Amino acid sequence: MPLTDIEQIRLRAADPERTFAEEFAGDGNTTIFDLSHFPVVAASEQVRVAGTLQTDPTNYALVDATGRITFVTAPVNAARVTVQARSVIWTDTELQDIIDRRGSVRDALLECALILMADGARRTKWGTNLQGLSVDESMLAKNAKDWYETLKADQLDQAFGGAGLEEWSSTQEDYV
């Protein structure tokens, strides 16, 4: 079965779903907890308070795009709150908007590369699949730029019939 446009972008942009786990402590008052990994893949989360699985929306609500969990009732003092879920760099809605705006997967990938070059937080998420791994921000920025330039070169190559830009430019010398 062929990949969807969004699946193609996730594959080519190195944006697989990443599993993460986070832990908080209840204090009897706080009902809002912000995950450091987001956007969260819809319905991928398992939320537990003191080991008991919680259900959405009976016990909590999660805003997937921001990673904000709001409990109906504050977890009691010292209760262990654990969240296990999957996150991505771009939501499906964001990717679909980019595809719609740009008109093709190839052009959408170019925009994703530009976004990575401009957005340090997303670039850091893109650069690591492992929690706790230290990331050299300057190397990630260079990798995003290199990826963009590779995509742009591929786009030019396809625009000139796969002959390559050098071959096209050499044939243009005949017209000068």
C-alpha positions in Angstrom: 0.0 0.0 0.0 1.5 3.4 -1.0 2.4 5.9 1.7 0.2 8.9 2.3 1.7 12.4 1.7 2.0 12.9 5.5 3.7 9.5 5.9 6.1 10.3 3.0 7.0 13.6 4.7 7.5 12.0 8.1 9.8 9.4 6.6 11.8 11.8 4.5 11.9 14.5 7.3 13.1 12.0 9.9 10.0 12.6 12.0 8.9 9.2 13.3 6.7 8.9 16.3 8.9 8.9 19.4 7.9 7.2 22.7 8.5 9.2 25.8 7.7 9.0 29.5 7.5 11.8 32.0 6.8 11.9 35.7 5.4 14.5 38.1 4.4 14.6 41.7 1.0 15.6 42.9 0.6 18.3 45.6 -3.2 18.2 46.2 -3.6 21.6 44.5 -2.1 21.5 41.0 -4.4 20.3 38.2 -2.3 21.5 35.2 0.9 19.7 34.1 2.9 20.6 31.0 4.7 17.8 29.1 8.1 18.7 27.7 7.5 16.4 24.7 4.8 17.7 22.3 2.9 17.6 20.0 1.5 14.4 21.4 0.2 11.8 18.9 -3.6 11.7 19.5 -4.8 9.0 21.8 -1.3 7.6 22.3 -1.0 8.6 26.0 -1.3 6.5 29.1 -1.7 8.6 32.2 -1.5 7.1 35.7 -1.9 8.6 39.1 -0.5 6.6 42.0 -0.4 3.6 39.5 -4.1 3.9 38.5 -4.7 4.3 34.8 -6.7 7.5 34.2 -9.2 8.0 31.3 -9.7 11.0 29.1 -12.0 13.0 29.5 -13.3 11.5 32.8 -10.1 12.1 34.8 -8.1 14.5 32.6 -7.9 16.4 29.3 -4.8 16.6 27.1 -4.2 19.2 24.5 -2.1 17.2 22.0 -0.6 20.3 20.3 0.8 21.8 23.5 1.2 18.8 25.8 -0.8 20.4 28.5 -2.7 17.9 30.8 -5.5 19.3 33.0 -6.8 16.9 35.7 -10.5 17.1 36.8 -9.2 16.7 40.3 -5.7 17.5 41.5 -3.6 14.5 42.2 -3.1 14.1 46.0 0.0 15.2 47.8 3.1 13.0 46.8 1.0 11.0 44.3 3.2 9.9 41.4 1.8 11.1 38.1 3.3 9.2 35.1 2.6 9.9 31.4 3.8 7.6 28.6 2.9 8.7 25.0 4.3 9.3 21.6 5.3 12.6 20.1 6.3 14.0 16.7 7.8 17.2 15.5 4.9 18.3 13.3 1.2 17.5 13.9 -0.7 15.9 11.0 -2.7 19.1 10.7 0.5 21.2 10.4 1.8 18.9 7.7 -1.4 18.8 5.8 -1.5 22.6 5.9 2.0 22.8 4.5 1.2 20.3 1.8 -2.0 22.2 0.9 -0.1 25.5 0.8 2.9 24.2 -1.1 1.1 21.8 -3.4 3.4 18.9 -3.3 5.3 16.6 -0.9 8.7 17.8 -2.4 7.8 21.5 -1.8 6.3 20.7 1.6 9.7 19.1 2.6 11.5 22.3 1.6 9.2 24.2 3.9 9.8 21.7 6.7 13.6 22.2 6.3 13.1 26.0 6.4 11.1 25.7 9.6 13.8 23.6 11.2 16.4 26.2 10.3 14.3 28.9 11.9 12.9 27.1 15.0 15.6 26.0 17.4 13.2 24.1 19.7 11.9 22.0 16.8 15.4 21.5 15.5 16.5 20.1 18.9 13.5 17.7 18.8 14.4 16.7 15.3 18.0 16.1 16.2 17.5 13.6 18.9 15.4 10.5 19.3 16.9 9.7 22.8 16.0 11.3 26.0 19.0 12.8 27.8 21.2 12.9 24.7 23.1 16.1 24.6 22.7 17.9 21.2 25.2 20.2 19.6 22.8 23.0 18.4 25.3 24.3 15.8 25.6 20.9 14.2 21.8 20.5 14.1 21.5 23.9 12.4 24.1 22.8 9.9 22.4 19.5 9.3 19.0 21.3 8.7 20.7 23.7 6.3 22.4 20.8 4.4 19.1 18.9 4.2 17.4 22.0 2.8 20.2 22.5 0.2 20.0 18.8 -0.8 16.2 19.1 -1.2 16.6 22.3 -3.3 19.2 20.6 -5.5 16.9 17.7 -6.1 14.1 20.0 -6.9 16.2 21.8 -9.5 17.4 18.5 -10.9 13.8 17.4 -11.4 12.8 20.8 -12.9 15.4 20.3 -15.6 14.3 16.9 -16.6 16.7 15.0 -14.4 19.6 16.0 -16.6 21.1 18.0 -13.8 21.7 21.7 -13.5 25.3 21.5 -14.9 24.1 19.9 -18.1 21.3 22.4 -18.5 23.6 25.3 -17.9 26.2 24.0 -20.4 23.5 23.8 -23.1 22.5 27.4 -22.4 26.0 28.5 -23.4 25.0 27.8 -27.0 22.4 30.6 -26.8 24.6 33.3 -25.3 
